[in-house]
Every structure is written in structure tokens, then in C-alpha cells.
Amino acid sequence: LNAIIGYTELVADDLAGFEADVLRPDLDKIHGAAIHLLGLINDILDISKIEAGRFDVDLEEVDFEELVGRVGDVVRPLAERNYNTLVVRCEGEVGAIRTDRVKLRQALINLLSNACKFTEDGAIELVARRVGERLRIAVKDSGIGIAEERLEVIFDAFTQADSSTTRKYGGTGLGLAITRRFLHMLGGDVTVESVVGEGSTFTIDMPVWQSDAEIAAAVAAEEAESSTSAVDEPRGAAESDAAEVAVADADVASASVPEVDLDNAPVVLVIDDDPAAHDLIARLLVREGVRIRSAYNAREGVAHARAYRPAVILLDIVMPDVDGWAVLRTLKGDPALAKIPVVLSSIAGEEDRALSLGASDYLLKPVDREALLCVLNRHAPGKEGTVLVVDDDPAAREVYRRTLRQTGWRVLEAIHGRDALDRLEATQEPVDVVVLDLMMPEMDGFEVVERLRLDPRWRALPVVIASAMDLSEREQAQLRGRVEGIYRKGSLSVSTLSRELARLAHGEAKSALPS
């Protein structure tokens, strides 16, 4: 399925610009059917794990406001696809909670995704509030609603409101069942109120702070409540716990290592037993200026890591003989390799375990190009170059820092104009482009531009103005010809800004930024 999905996306991309529109609807149907089937399989695996007692609860202190904010960011594109508005808010201060971050996040995403799917041109709202030592989270929508006689059965596996819902909206009928079982494991529950034609409200009630003993009791109760016989988890990640497998140095030494290419392009090492996975990743990254090195088993993978010292390693979990967990332990146990970012990829939802064992990130198969590029950029900083952000507003600098780093930039910061000039004098590596605010204490942006253009060292350094102020004709004339672009804060997406900064930094073309 991963191969079907991946190759379908590649063919669709290859057809862009060609007169082959007659093929695209068929490709879209193949892609949609494969995505649906993969979702069904993953949901069945989740239900099976719960019923077999294979799901662990990992308690940690969680910043609730941050969690729901990120959930909102994930779901917002789905809401906008059906022309819905989405609001995520907390009534009063909720503060920190102690729970399983991943399971609560998945429960919220499931509820919001359902609301988005069954609502068109309407409103969706997540409202959370603390009531004593309990947390109440309501997910409201103005969608099609659910008939009263169906309100309880919708939490049963493979059940939807009615057969016409399945035909029109699709879905597996497992999302709500998984959500309720996750919440039972967290000592909580989810209930629903609905009126046909007016909308639905799903309400989560759960403890704010959970002890290990309380969680153990809740998990035991949920497992005992399950009336379905347990289904064994597929061979793979779970079995590596029973038998720790190390990749022996002798095996590594005997693995064949091709002659190292001395080209300066960064290396991405792919360790996966599936040849199709290597081909797909190579084709996804063909335009990104990286070299792909392939290893088809654990021994080759560790040997290649030692030979190439890649910028990033993409590692599959489920492989024959020696699995990805053993490879990860070997890599992180070798001082020479421990700092190389390792991104695990699998169809299994093992993100928590991967991160706890030292993985830098986790990708769920099938890997799409945008997710892959985002991860590679995040763990290979400086690919685009170095940008100096000059702004007296700490919040603005944080937005630039977090988002530009995700797109591959090394970010330096200055709090005003004089600090910026000091940073340029002191830095050991060249700055490729400057993002400059105008209104700042000590020294404003106008004077910074003047000084840069008078100094032979920085005369050609590209400068982009990012300001909230309205410029007069005189101020625009003062900057014209001295900066590469002027834009109002918030008017450009981060991806567009990053792309234009890259053009300026690499001297490829005149910036398309407004000026």
C-alpha cells in the first residue's frame, strides 16, 4: 500500500504540465482508495493492540494550552477544505496536566476531524475548561447531526451513524471507538449530544492529574471490559523488546561499502529492506540537491553510517533478522555516530518509543514529500544558509527562529540595529541575508541599511525589510535600490519568505518580494 500510494503521487506529479488530464481522475481514485485502505488497516491494528493489552500509557506533564494549539494547527486545513471556521480556546487557565500526550492528542484530532468531515460551511469549536480536578473538553460542530437512537452505537467498532453516512463521507467506523478506549485508558470518557440538522457536541471528561496507580487501574478495567478476543500484533517492533539484538562489529565489518563519493552534497542514508521505499525517497528528493545512500539491512546500515557520516539517517523499523530498534540502539551507542539525526519511519504508531530511544523524529508511512522535506530541513540546519533577524520584538524573533529553522536556515538574532552590526562583526561564518525591522531602539532599520551600504564588507549583503509601519514616499525613496524587498509583517507565508530569502542568499534571481 505504501508503494501504491507513493508511486501514484509521483505519477501525478510527473503528469503536471502535460496534456494528460484524462488520467488524473483515475489516479486520484487509486490514491484515495489506497489511503482509505491504509487508514482502515492502521485503525484495525490500533483496536487489536488495545484489546490485546499491547498499548502502554506513558504519563508525562503536558502543557495543555500548547497541546490544543498544535492540534488546532493540524486540523485547520481539513476545516478550511469544507469552508468551515475553527476555533480552539480555553476558558480560564487550565495549566499543566499529567496524562499520555499522544493518546489525548489523537483523541482530540479524531473528534475534530469528524466534526470537519460532517460539517460544511459551518463552525467548529473546541472549548476546554478546568472543573476542580477534572478537565472538560467540548468539541462542537454545526454539521449534519446524529439521530438520537444512534448516539450510543457510534462508539462501537465499525459503526457509523447509518449506511448513507458511510457511502457519502467514507471512513472506517473505528475512530470514535478508538477515541473512547483511549480515554478510558486515561481514566476518562467521552459522551455525545446531537440534534439532526443542527450539529453535535462531543464532551471529554478526564482527570487533570493522574497517578501511575490510577492509570494502571484504568488500563486494567478497559482491557477487562473488552469482549473481543485479542489479536496478535504483527511481527516487528514489539518483538524486539523480548530479545535485544545488537548489530555486531564483526557483521558491520563484513558488510560491503561502496566507494565513498567525495561530492560536497549532503548525504541522506536510507535503511530499509524494501527496494520500493528507496526508489520512492530518491525520487521525492531528486530536486533537493542531496545524495541518497541505500542500505537494505541492519549490517549495511551501520556500515554505511560509519563510512558516509550522513547528514540524516532514515530508518525503517520493521526489517527481517535485525529490526530498526536494534539499529537505533547501535547508532546511539557509538560515540562517532550518536549525534547523527535518525528519523524512524514505519506504518506502526511507535513515535513515543522512537523518541525515547534517541530518534530525532518519526515519519508515518506512506511518507509524503512535504513531510519528508520538513523533517530533513529540521535536522539538517543551515542547508539554505544563515539569516540574521533584526527585531526588537522577542515574539517576532521567536516566530522567525522556529519557522525558518524548520525550512533549513541557520538563524542569528539581534535585538536592535547596533546589536546587528556587532553580530556581523563577531560572527565566524558569513551571513547570507538580513531580515530587518525598521522601528527599533538604539539604532533603527534605516540607519542599519545606511551603514551596511557604506561598508565594503557588507555592501552587497541582501537586506529584506519586514515592518508593521506604513512608509511615506520619502522613506520608500530612502530605501529604494538599497534593499531587496519590503513587506508588511504577516503578509507573506513563512514558506514564501524562506523561498525568496533562499533566492537572495544564493544569488539565483531577483527577489519576488514586494518593494
C-alpha positions as CSV (number, residue, x, y, z in Angstrom):
1,L,0.0,0.0,0.0
2,N,2.8,2.4,0.8
3,A,4.3,1.7,-2.6
4,I,0.9,2.2,-4.4
5,I,0.4,5.5,-2.6
6,G,3.9,6.7,-3.2
7,Y,4.1,5.8,-6.9
8,T,0.6,7.3,-7.5
9,E,1.7,10.6,-6.1
10,L,4.9,10.5,-8.2
11,V,3.0,9.8,-11.4
12,A,0.5,12.6,-10.6
13,D,3.4,15.0,-10.1
14,D,5.1,13.8,-13.3
15,L,1.9,14.5,-15.3
16,A,1.8,18.1,-14.2
17,G,2.2,20.3,-17.2
18,F,1.4,17.6,-19.7
19,E,-1.8,17.1,-21.6
20,A,-2.8,14.1,-19.6
21,D,-5.8,15.4,-17.7
22,V,-7.8,12.3,-18.6
23,L,-5.6,10.2,-16.4
24,R,-5.7,12.3,-13.3
25,P,-9.2,11.4,-12.1
26,D,-8.2,7.7,-12.2
27,L,-5.0,8.4,-10.4
28,D,-6.9,10.3,-7.7
29,K,-9.3,7.4,-7.3
30,I,-6.4,4.9,-6.9
31,H,-4.7,7.2,-4.4
32,G,-7.9,7.8,-2.4
33,A,-8.7,4.1,-2.3
34,A,-5.2,3.2,-1.1
35,I,-5.3,5.9,1.6
36,H,-8.7,4.7,2.8
37,L,-7.5,1.1,3.0
38,L,-4.3,2.0,4.8
39,G,-6.3,4.0,7.3
40,L,-8.6,1.1,7.9
41,I,-5.6,-1.3,8.4
42,N,-4.0,1.1,10.9
43,D,-7.2,1.6,12.8
44,I,-7.7,-2.2,13.0
45,L,-4.1,-2.6,14.3
46,D,-4.9,0.1,17.0
47,I,-8.1,-1.7,18.1
48,S,-6.2,-5.0,18.1
49,K,-3.4,-3.6,20.3
50,I,-5.9,-2.2,22.8
51,E,-7.8,-5.5,23.0
52,A,-4.6,-7.5,23.4
53,G,-3.2,-5.2,26.1
54,R,-0.3,-4.1,23.9
55,F,-0.9,-0.3,24.3
56,D,1.2,1.3,27.1
57,V,0.2,4.5,28.8
58,D,3.1,7.0,29.0
59,L,2.4,9.6,31.6
60,E,4.1,13.0,31.4
61,E,3.5,16.6,32.4
62,V,1.8,18.3,29.4
63,D,1.3,22.0,28.7
64,F,-2.4,21.7,27.8
65,E,-2.7,25.1,26.0
66,E,0.3,24.2,23.8
67,L,-1.2,20.8,23.0
68,V,-4.6,22.0,21.9
69,G,-2.9,24.8,19.9
70,R,-0.9,22.3,17.9
71,V,-3.9,20.1,17.4
72,G,-5.8,23.1,16.0
73,D,-2.9,23.8,13.6
74,V,-3.1,20.1,12.4
75,V,-6.8,20.1,11.8
76,R,-7.3,23.7,10.4
77,P,-6.6,22.7,6.8
78,L,-9.2,20.0,7.0
79,A,-11.7,22.5,8.4
80,E,-11.0,25.0,5.6
81,R,-11.4,22.4,2.9
82,N,-15.1,22.3,3.7
83,Y,-15.3,26.1,4.2
84,N,-15.6,25.8,8.0
85,T,-14.3,28.1,10.7
86,L,-12.3,26.5,13.5
87,V,-11.9,28.0,17.0
88,V,-9.7,26.4,19.7
89,R,-9.8,28.0,23.1
90,C,-9.5,27.5,26.9
91,E,-12.0,29.1,29.3
92,G,-9.7,30.3,32.1
93,E,-6.3,28.8,32.8
94,V,-6.0,25.0,32.5
95,G,-2.3,24.9,33.2
96,A,-0.2,21.7,33.2
97,I,-1.9,18.3,33.2
98,R,-0.4,14.8,33.7
99,T,-1.6,12.4,31.0
100,D,-0.5,10.5,27.9
101,R,0.2,13.3,25.4
102,V,0.0,11.1,22.3
103,K,-3.3,9.4,23.2
104,L,-5.0,12.6,24.2
105,R,-3.7,14.3,21.1
106,Q,-5.1,11.5,18.9
107,A,-8.4,11.6,20.6
108,L,-8.8,15.3,20.0
109,I,-7.7,15.0,16.4
110,N,-10.2,12.2,15.9
111,L,-13.1,14.3,17.2
112,L,-12.1,17.5,15.4
113,S,-11.6,15.5,12.1
114,N,-15.0,14.0,12.4
115,A,-16.5,17.5,13.0
116,C,-14.7,18.9,9.9
117,K,-15.9,15.9,7.8
118,F,-19.5,16.2,8.7
119,T,-19.8,20.0,8.6
120,E,-19.8,22.2,5.5
121,D,-19.7,26.0,5.5
122,G,-20.2,26.0,9.3
123,A,-18.5,26.4,12.6
124,I,-16.4,24.0,14.7
125,E,-15.2,24.9,18.2
126,L,-13.0,23.1,20.8
127,V,-13.6,24.6,24.3
128,A,-11.7,23.4,27.3
129,R,-12.0,24.3,31.0
130,R,-10.9,23.0,34.3
131,V,-13.5,22.0,36.8
132,G,-11.8,21.3,40.1
133,E,-9.5,18.3,39.5
134,R,-11.3,17.4,36.2
135,L,-10.8,18.6,32.7
136,R,-13.8,19.1,30.4
137,I,-13.2,19.4,26.6
138,A,-16.1,20.0,24.3
139,V,-15.9,19.7,20.6
140,K,-18.9,21.3,18.9
141,D,-19.9,21.5,15.3
142,S,-22.9,22.8,13.3
143,G,-22.9,19.8,11.0
144,I,-25.4,17.1,9.9
145,G,-26.0,15.8,13.5
146,I,-26.8,12.3,14.6
147,A,-30.2,10.6,15.2
148,E,-30.9,10.0,18.9
149,E,-31.2,6.2,18.5
150,R,-27.7,6.1,17.0
151,L,-25.9,8.1,19.8
152,E,-24.6,5.1,21.7
153,V,-23.7,2.7,18.9
154,I,-21.4,5.2,17.1
155,F,-18.8,4.3,19.7
156,D,-18.9,0.7,18.6
157,A,-16.2,-0.5,16.3
158,F,-17.0,-0.5,12.5
159,T,-20.2,1.6,13.2
160,Q,-21.2,4.9,11.7
161,A,-24.4,6.9,12.1
162,D,-26.0,5.0,9.2
163,S,-25.1,3.4,5.9
164,S,-25.7,6.5,3.9
165,T,-23.1,8.3,6.0
166,T,-20.5,5.7,5.0
167,R,-21.4,6.0,1.4
168,K,-21.3,9.8,1.3
169,Y,-18.4,10.6,3.7
170,G,-16.4,7.4,3.8
171,G,-14.4,6.4,6.9
172,T,-13.7,3.2,8.7
173,G,-16.2,3.5,11.7
174,L,-13.3,2.9,14.1
175,G,-12.2,6.5,15.0
176,L,-14.8,7.0,17.8
177,A,-14.2,3.5,19.1
178,I,-10.5,4.1,19.4
179,T,-11.1,7.6,21.0
180,R,-13.4,6.2,23.7
181,R,-11.0,3.4,24.5
182,F,-8.0,5.7,24.7
183,L,-10.0,8.0,27.1
184,H,-11.0,5.0,29.2
185,M,-7.3,4.1,29.5
186,L,-6.6,7.7,30.7
187,G,-9.3,7.5,33.4
188,G,-11.9,9.5,31.4
189,D,-14.7,9.1,29.0
190,V,-16.4,10.8,26.0
191,T,-20.1,11.4,25.6
192,V,-22.2,13.0,22.8
193,E,-25.3,15.2,22.4
194,S,-26.7,15.8,19.0
195,V,-29.6,17.2,17.0
196,V,-30.1,16.1,13.4
197,G,-29.6,19.1,11.1
198,E,-28.1,21.3,13.9
199,G,-24.9,19.7,14.9
200,S,-23.2,17.6,17.6
201,T,-21.2,18.1,20.8
202,F,-18.7,15.5,22.0
203,T,-17.5,16.1,25.6
204,I,-14.4,14.6,27.1
205,D,-14.3,14.3,30.9
206,M,-10.9,13.2,32.4
207,P,-8.7,13.8,35.4
208,V,-6.3,16.7,35.3
209,W,-3.5,14.9,37.2
210,Q,-3.2,11.1,37.0
211,S,-1.0,8.8,39.2
212,D,0.6,5.7,37.9
213,A,-1.7,3.6,40.1
214,E,-4.8,5.3,38.7
215,I,-3.7,4.7,35.2
216,A,-2.8,1.0,35.8
217,A,-6.3,0.5,37.2
218,A,-8.0,2.3,34.3
219,V,-6.0,0.3,31.7
220,A,-6.8,-3.0,33.5
221,A,-10.5,-2.1,33.6
222,E,-10.5,-1.2,29.8
223,E,-8.8,-4.5,29.0
224,A,-11.3,-6.5,31.1
225,E,-14.2,-4.6,29.5
226,S,-13.2,-5.7,26.0
227,S,-15.4,-8.6,24.9
228,T,-13.4,-9.2,21.7
229,S,-10.7,-11.7,21.7
230,A,-7.2,-10.3,21.4
231,V,-5.5,-10.2,18.0
232,D,-1.7,-10.8,18.0
233,E,0.3,-7.8,16.9
234,P,2.2,-8.4,13.6
235,R,5.8,-9.4,14.0
236,G,8.1,-6.5,14.2
237,A,8.7,-3.7,16.6
238,A,7.1,-5.2,19.7
239,E,9.1,-8.4,19.5
240,S,12.4,-6.6,19.7
241,D,11.6,-5.9,23.4
242,A,11.6,-9.7,24.1
243,A,15.1,-10.2,22.6
244,E,17.6,-7.3,22.5
245,V,19.5,-7.6,19.3
246,A,22.8,-5.8,18.8
247,V,24.5,-5.3,15.5
248,A,27.9,-6.9,16.0
249,D,31.0,-5.1,14.9
250,A,32.1,-8.2,13.0
251,D,28.9,-8.2,11.0
252,V,29.4,-4.5,10.2
253,A,33.0,-5.0,9.2
254,S,31.9,-7.7,6.7
255,A,29.2,-5.6,5.1
256,S,30.1,-4.2,1.7
257,V,30.6,-0.5,1.5
258,P,30.7,1.2,-1.9
259,E,33.5,3.7,-2.6
260,V,32.6,7.0,-0.9
261,D,31.6,9.8,-3.3
262,L,33.6,12.9,-2.5
263,D,31.0,15.3,-3.8
264,N,30.1,18.0,-1.4
265,A,26.3,17.4,-1.5
266,P,24.9,16.3,1.9
267,V,24.2,12.5,2.2
268,V,20.8,11.0,3.3
269,L,21.2,7.4,4.3
270,V,18.1,5.2,3.8
271,I,18.0,1.9,5.8
272,D,15.0,-0.1,4.6
273,D,14.6,-3.7,3.4
274,D,12.0,-2.6,0.8
275,P,13.6,-1.6,-2.6
276,A,10.4,0.4,-3.5
277,A,11.0,2.6,-0.4
278,H,14.5,3.5,-1.6
279,D,13.2,4.3,-5.0
280,L,10.4,6.5,-3.7
281,I,12.6,8.5,-1.4
282,A,15.2,9.0,-4.1
283,R,12.6,10.3,-6.5
284,L,10.9,12.5,-3.8
285,L,14.3,14.2,-3.1
286,V,15.6,14.3,-6.7
287,R,15.4,18.1,-6.9
288,E,16.7,18.8,-3.4
289,G,20.4,18.6,-4.0
290,V,21.1,15.6,-1.7
291,R,22.8,12.3,-2.3
292,I,20.9,9.1,-1.4
293,R,22.8,6.2,0.0
294,S,20.9,2.9,0.4
295,A,21.2,0.1,2.9
296,Y,18.9,-2.9,2.7
297,N,19.6,-4.5,6.2
298,A,20.9,-3.6,9.6
299,R,24.5,-4.5,9.0
300,E,24.8,-2.5,5.8
301,G,23.1,0.4,7.5
302,V,25.6,0.7,10.3
303,A,28.5,0.2,8.0
304,H,27.2,2.9,5.6
305,A,26.7,5.3,8.6
306,R,30.3,4.8,9.6
307,A,31.6,5.2,6.0
308,Y,29.5,8.2,4.9
309,R,28.7,10.1,8.1
310,P,25.4,11.2,6.6
311,A,23.6,14.4,7.4
312,V,20.4,12.4,8.3
313,I,19.5,8.7,8.5
314,L,16.0,7.5,7.5
315,L,15.5,4.2,9.3
316,D,12.6,1.7,8.8
317,I,11.5,-0.2,12.0
318,V,10.2,-3.4,10.6
319,M,13.0,-5.4,8.9
320,P,13.9,-9.1,8.9
321,D,16.6,-10.6,11.1
322,V,17.6,-7.4,12.9
323,D,15.0,-4.7,13.2
324,G,15.2,-0.9,13.3
325,W,15.2,-0.7,17.1
326,A,18.4,-2.6,17.3
327,V,20.0,-0.4,14.6
328,L,18.9,2.7,16.5
329,R,20.5,1.4,19.7
330,T,23.7,0.6,17.9
331,L,23.9,4.1,16.3
332,K,23.2,5.9,19.5
333,G,25.7,3.7,21.4
334,D,28.5,4.6,19.1
335,P,30.1,8.0,20.1
336,A,31.1,8.6,16.5
337,L,27.6,8.2,15.2
338,A,25.4,9.2,18.2
339,K,25.0,12.8,17.0
340,I,23.7,11.9,13.5
341,P,19.9,12.7,13.4
342,V,17.9,9.4,12.9
343,V,14.4,9.7,11.6
344,L,12.4,6.5,12.1
345,S,9.7,5.6,9.6
346,S,7.1,2.8,9.8
347,I,3.4,2.0,9.4
348,A,3.2,1.4,13.1
349,G,2.5,4.2,15.5
350,E,5.6,4.0,17.6
351,E,6.5,7.6,17.9
352,D,6.9,7.8,21.7
353,R,9.2,4.7,21.8
354,A,11.3,6.0,18.9
355,L,11.8,9.4,20.6
356,S,12.6,7.8,24.0
357,L,15.3,5.7,22.4
358,G,17.0,8.7,20.8
359,A,15.4,9.1,17.4
360,S,15.3,12.7,16.3
361,D,11.9,12.4,14.5
362,Y,9.3,10.0,13.3
363,L,7.6,9.7,9.9
364,L,4.5,7.6,9.3
365,K,4.4,5.6,6.1
366,P,3.5,6.4,3.4
367,V,5.9,9.3,3.5
368,D,4.8,12.3,1.5
369,R,7.2,14.8,0.1
370,E,6.3,17.8,2.2
371,A,6.6,15.9,5.5
372,L,9.9,14.4,4.4
373,L,11.4,17.8,3.4
374,C,10.2,19.4,6.6
375,V,11.9,16.7,8.7
376,L,15.1,16.8,6.7
377,N,15.3,20.6,6.9
378,R,14.6,20.4,10.6
379,H,17.5,18.1,11.2
380,A,20.0,19.4,8.7
381,P,20.1,23.1,9.8
382,G,21.9,25.6,7.6
383,K,21.1,23.9,4.3
384,E,19.6,27.2,3.0
385,G,22.2,29.4,4.6
386,T,22.5,31.8,7.5
387,V,19.9,34.6,8.1
388,L,20.3,37.5,10.6
389,V,16.9,38.5,12.0
390,V,17.0,42.0,13.5
391,D,13.9,42.9,15.5
392,D,13.3,44.3,19.0
393,D,10.1,42.2,19.5
394,P,11.0,38.9,21.2
395,A,7.8,37.2,19.9
396,A,8.6,38.2,16.3
397,R,12.1,36.8,16.6
398,E,10.8,33.6,18.0
399,V,8.4,33.1,15.1
400,Y,11.2,33.7,12.6
401,R,13.6,31.4,14.5
402,R,11.2,28.5,14.8
403,T,9.8,28.6,11.3
404,L,12.9,29.5,9.3
405,R,14.9,26.7,11.1
406,Q,12.2,24.3,10.0
407,T,12.9,25.2,6.4
408,G,16.6,24.8,6.7
409,W,18.0,28.1,7.8
410,R,20.6,28.8,10.5
411,V,19.2,31.8,12.4
412,L,21.1,34.5,14.1
413,E,19.3,37.2,16.1
414,A,19.8,40.8,17.0
415,I,17.6,43.0,19.2
416,H,18.3,46.3,17.5
417,G,20.4,47.9,14.8
418,R,23.6,48.4,16.9
419,D,23.4,44.8,18.1
420,A,23.0,43.7,14.4
421,L,26.2,45.4,13.4
422,D,28.0,43.9,16.4
423,R,26.8,40.4,15.4
424,L,28.0,40.9,11.8
425,E,31.5,41.9,13.1
426,A,31.7,39.0,15.6
427,T,30.2,36.1,13.7
428,Q,32.7,33.4,12.4
429,E,30.6,32.4,9.4
430,P,29.2,34.7,6.7
431,V,25.6,35.9,6.9
432,D,23.7,35.3,3.6
433,V,20.7,37.6,4.1
434,V,19.3,40.0,6.7
435,V,15.6,40.3,7.7
436,L,15.3,43.8,9.2
437,D,12.6,45.6,11.2
438,L,12.6,49.4,10.9
439,M,11.3,50.8,14.2
440,M,13.8,49.8,16.9
441,P,15.5,51.4,19.9
442,E,19.3,52.2,19.9
443,M,19.5,52.2,16.1
444,D,16.6,51.9,13.7
445,G,16.5,50.0,10.4
446,F,17.1,53.0,8.2
447,E,20.5,53.7,9.8
448,V,21.4,50.0,9.6
449,V,20.8,50.0,5.9
450,E,22.8,53.2,5.5
451,R,25.8,51.7,7.4
452,L,25.7,48.4,5.6
453,R,25.8,50.1,2.2
454,L,28.7,52.3,3.2
455,D,30.8,49.3,4.4
456,P,32.6,47.4,1.5
457,R,32.3,44.2,3.5
458,W,28.5,44.3,3.6
459,R,27.6,46.5,0.6
460,A,26.3,43.5,-1.3
461,L,24.6,41.8,1.6
462,P,20.9,41.2,0.7
463,V,18.5,43.0,3.1
464,V,14.8,42.4,3.3
465,I,12.6,44.9,5.3
466,A,9.9,43.4,7.5
467,S,7.9,46.1,9.2
468,A,4.4,46.9,10.5
469,M,4.8,50.6,9.8
470,D,3.3,52.4,6.8
471,L,6.2,54.0,4.8
472,S,5.9,57.6,3.5
473,E,7.1,58.4,0.0
474,R,10.3,59.8,1.4
475,E,11.0,56.7,3.4
476,Q,10.3,54.5,0.5
477,A,12.7,56.5,-1.7
478,Q,15.3,56.3,1.1
479,L,15.2,52.5,0.9
480,R,14.7,52.0,-2.8
481,G,17.6,50.4,-4.5
482,R,19.3,49.7,-1.2
483,V,17.1,46.8,-0.1
484,E,15.9,43.7,-1.9
485,G,12.3,43.9,-0.7
486,I,9.9,45.5,1.7
487,Y,6.9,43.6,3.1
488,R,4.4,44.1,5.9
489,K,4.7,41.7,8.8
490,G,2.2,38.9,8.4
491,S,1.6,39.4,4.7
492,L,3.8,36.5,3.5
493,S,3.7,32.9,4.5
494,V,6.8,31.5,6.0
495,S,7.4,29.2,3.1
496,T,7.2,32.0,0.6
497,L,9.6,34.2,2.7
498,S,12.0,31.3,3.1
499,R,11.9,30.6,-0.7
500,E,12.6,34.3,-1.5
501,L,15.4,34.5,1.1
502,A,17.0,31.5,-0.5
503,R,17.0,33.1,-3.9
504,L,18.6,36.2,-2.5
505,A,21.2,34.2,-0.4
506,H,22.2,32.1,-3.4
507,G,22.1,34.9,-6.0
508,E,19.8,32.9,-8.2
509,A,17.4,35.6,-9.2
510,K,16.0,39.0,-8.3
511,S,13.6,38.5,-5.3
512,A,9.9,38.4,-6.0
513,L,9.3,40.2,-2.6
514,P,7.2,43.3,-2.9
515,S,9.2,46.5,-2.8
